[in-house]
Amino acid sequence: MTPRAKAHPVLDVTSDPILRVENITKSFLGVNALNGATFDVPKNKITALIGPNGAGKTTLVNILSGAMKSDSGKTYLGSVDVTNWESYKIARLGLMRTFQLSRELGGLTVLENLLVAPKVQAGESLVNIFFRPRLLRREERQNVERATEILATYGLYELRDNRARELSGGQKKLLEISRGVMAAPTIFLLDEPMAGVNPALIERIGGYILDMKSQGMTVLMVEHNLNVVEKICDFVIVLAEGRTLATGRLSELRANKEVVQAYLGEVISASTTN
Amino acid sequence: MSAIWYYVFTLVFFLFDYFILAMGLNIQYGETGILNFAYIGFVAFGAYVTGVVSMPPAGTSGQHYILGLNLPFPINLLIGGLAASALAFVVALITLRRLRTDYLAMVLISISLVLYDISNNFVPLFNGADGLYNVPEPFASVFKLTVNSFVPFFAGVAGVIALIMWAVMSRITRSPLGRTFRAIRDDPGVAAALGKGVFRYQLTSMLIGSFYAGVGGGLIIQFGGSFNPSAWLPGETFVIFAVIIVGGVGNNIGLIVGALLVETLLVHLPAFLPAIPGHPQLIQYIDAMLIGVLLMVMLWFRPQGMVPERLRKSKFLLPDMATPSGAKVLPSMSTAATAAEAPNAEPAHSIDEEDAR
């Protein structure tokens, strides 16, 4: 590999698995959050990452997206080793994420939140701003048109000129997901997209996630709602105490004693009590 | 020209100059969220460099300083701006990669103090505590300007420069680059997760803002013909912060309102009032208190400033924007899942079908 190619690696979108996680460990002040998590995420599928609270799911999402550094282990996007890369470099390679608690760009309008998303924009260069105004106008028009279409699909078009911080919780979730879609990622990590969302909106978000798959994206979602996992996820990874406990389809995992003991039993008994 | 006009044009000059300084700090703080408490250091560095490159070699003037290149206006001003940017580059490399918000602010204020001490005590650089004097007045010999006619002339020059710099700044803040700056201001973590190299953009913002600081400082030394360290105590940064907070953070028009209210009316106008007998410094102290009170009142009752940041509405971004026609109507999760399970069912998400729609 030439030094230049090493500096600007390209993600081969046909790689399967598209994301590989090998023996990731992470501890916080001596407490092990991740303890050798290992799994593959298949290309163009919807994969659920489930597990009890404290299993290390969000820590893992943070490590995969570069927001946090692992203590040891490797992560690969396709064949590219992205272990402990900075977050913007991972994003540029094609991995987007959402946050457990929605993080909108509050001072920007809803439309602007989407317009920031395209990874490389000619209009972000000072030279282009002053010397290539036509290129800028063309690019901006294309981006605005695409962003408004996505907003219309996500039911946010009417709110396009509102400041993002003025949206409701559910609307912020939709904004964050649509912003990720605007960036056209190869792999999209969704951290509890259904948390704190009403049942009707859960139905809609589920539909959007299925649509991402139909567009060729790979989705890895942290989710506690097993009804959602059952309906839309092709593959499930169970994480417990920072380790991968099992992987497979949810129907298979229901027969796995360890999984039932560590997580499913807990969920089933909670739903029975309720 | 009567004395009153002399004062009026002096105020006009400082209005334009602080408008330039405020634009520079605004792109760093108001647009990108960098709490640059060392801003006055860049202003002073630009002023000194503008001064020394326009002065004759040091040996001839009885002062100690570097360079002495006899460069004409506005080349000297441009060099002053670029020198401030170069200093910002070094400071940004040291600070921005590792530090955020309060810690960054603390380190920057320390840098401001260090810069102040160096210039005040290291005589060979910029003549130490004596500062620079007899800096040539631009165009004075060309247009045969007198002491009185130079003031309105140079206020006009500052006005033209401020206008050009406002046009340039507006172009930047309205562009996708400006949008990315504001995204970083709102949440650097999200901006990074969207593929934005936060450090690179913050560095760009620092360089642009410091160029404005350097030009603003250069204009001051050209206007007064002298400059000494007591004029740029680290606390002066907060006067420029007051300008942008009172005027409106993130709004270039608001900055001129802020410059008028804070700089012209509160800082410079009282400086021309006759001193109160027996209390020579009293007006100056009351002045500083008034700025503090104004700042608190604004933050309490109108934190968005006199002219708040404008919302970049869609019509502004694309004047002929039409209602989107390509929006998809997607089935809900259950409908899609049921359709997928039904034997010989049509695919729930057919791309061809969506294209046809």
Contacts between the chains, C-beta under 8 A, distances in Angstrom:
chain1	res1	chain2	res2	distance
A	65	B	193	6.1
A	66	B	192	7.6
A	67	B	189	6.5
A	67	B	192	7.7
A	67	B	193	7.0
A	86	B	192	7.3
A	86	B	197	7.9
A	87	B	189	7.7
A	87	B	192	4.3
A	87	B	193	5.6
A	88	B	191	7.9
A	88	B	192	4.6
A	88	B	193	7.7
A	88	B	194	7.9
A	88	B	195	5.2
A	88	B	196	5.7
A	88	B	197	4.9
A	88	B	198	6.9
A	89	B	197	8.0
A	91	B	192	7.2
A	91	B	193	5.8
A	91	B	194	6.0
A	91	B	195	3.6
A	92	B	195	4.5
A	96	B	193	7.1
A	96	B	194	7.5
A	97	B	193	5.6
A	99	B	190	7.8
A	103	B	187	5.6
A	103	B	189	7.0
A	103	B	190	5.0
A	104	B	190	7.9
A	105	B	182	7.4
A	105	B	183	5.0
A	105	B	186	4.3
A	105	B	187	5.9
A	105	B	190	6.1
A	105	B	191	7.7
A	106	B	186	5.4
A	106	B	187	7.7
A	107	B	182	6.1
A	107	B	185	7.1
A	107	B	186	5.0
A	107	B	250	7.7
A	107	B	309	7.2
A	108	B	179	7.1
A	108	B	182	6.0
A	108	B	183	6.5
A	108	B	186	6.5
A	108	B	312	7.7
A	109	B	311	6.0
A	109	B	312	6.2
A	109	B	313	6.8
A	109	B	314	7.5
A	111	B	314	5.2
A	111	B	317	7.1
A	112	B	179	5.9
A	112	B	182	7.9
A	112	B	312	5.9
A	112	B	317	8.0
A	115	B	176	7.1
A	115	B	179	6.3
A	115	B	317	7.5
A	116	B	179	5.8
A	116	B	180	6.2
A	116	B	183	4.5
A	116	B	191	7.2
A	116	B	194	6.0
A	116	B	196	7.6
A	117	B	194	5.4
A	119	B	194	7.3
A	119	B	195	3.8
A	120	B	195	7.6
A	121	B	176	4.9
A	121	B	180	7.9
A	122	B	176	8.0
A	123	B	175	5.2
A	123	B	176	3.2
A	123	B	177	6.3
A	124	B	175	7.8
A	124	B	176	5.3
A	124	B	177	4.8
A	124	B	180	5.5
A	124	B	201	7.8
A	125	B	177	7.2
A	126	B	172	7.3
A	126	B	177	6.8
A	126	B	204	7.0
A	126	B	208	7.9
A	129	B	171	6.0
A	129	B	172	6.3
A	129	B	175	4.7
A	129	B	177	6.2
A	130	B	168	8.0
A	130	B	171	6.9
A	136	B	175	6.9
A	136	B	176	7.4
A	139	B	176	7.8
A	140	B	176	6.9
A	140	B	317	6.7
A	140	B	318	7.1
A	141	B	318	6.1
A	144	B	314	7.1
A	144	B	317	5.6
A	144	B	318	4.5
A	144	B	321	6.5
A	145	B	318	7.9
A	145	B	324	7.2
A	148	B	314	7.4
A	148	B	321	6.9
A	148	B	323	8.0
A	148	B	324	4.4
A	149	B	324	4.4
A	149	B	325	8.0
A	149	B	326	4.6
A	149	B	327	5.3
A	151	B	324	7.6
A	152	B	323	7.7
A	152	B	324	4.5
A	152	B	327	3.3
A	153	B	327	4.8
A	153	B	328	4.8
A	153	B	329	7.9
A	153	B	330	6.7
A	157	B	323	7.7
A	157	B	324	6.7
A	157	B	327	7.4
A	160	B	314	5.3
A	161	B	311	6.8
A	161	B	313	4.6
A	161	B	314	5.6
A	163	B	311	6.6
A	179	B	194	7.4
A	183	B	194	6.2
A	183	B	195	7.0
A	202	B	333	7.2
A	203	B	332	3.9
A	203	B	333	5.0
A	203	B	334	6.0
A	204	B	330	7.8
A	204	B	332	6.0
A	204	B	333	7.7
A	205	B	333	7.5
A	206	B	332	6.7
A	206	B	333	2.5
A	206	B	334	7.6
A	206	B	336	7.5
A	206	B	337	7.9
A	207	B	330	4.5
A	207	B	331	5.5
A	207	B	332	4.8
A	207	B	333	5.2
A	207	B	335	7.5
A	207	B	336	5.9
A	208	B	330	6.3
A	209	B	333	7.7
A	210	B	330	7.7
A	210	B	333	6.7
A	210	B	336	4.9
A	210	B	337	8.0
A	210	B	348	6.8
A	210	B	349	6.2
A	211	B	328	7.1
A	211	B	330	5.1
A	211	B	349	5.9
A	213	B	349	7.8
A	214	B	349	3.7
A	214	B	351	6.4
A	215	B	351	7.7
A	228	B	333	7.0
A	231	B	333	5.5
A	231	B	334	6.7
A	231	B	337	4.2
A	232	B	333	5.9
A	232	B	336	7.8
A	232	B	337	6.6
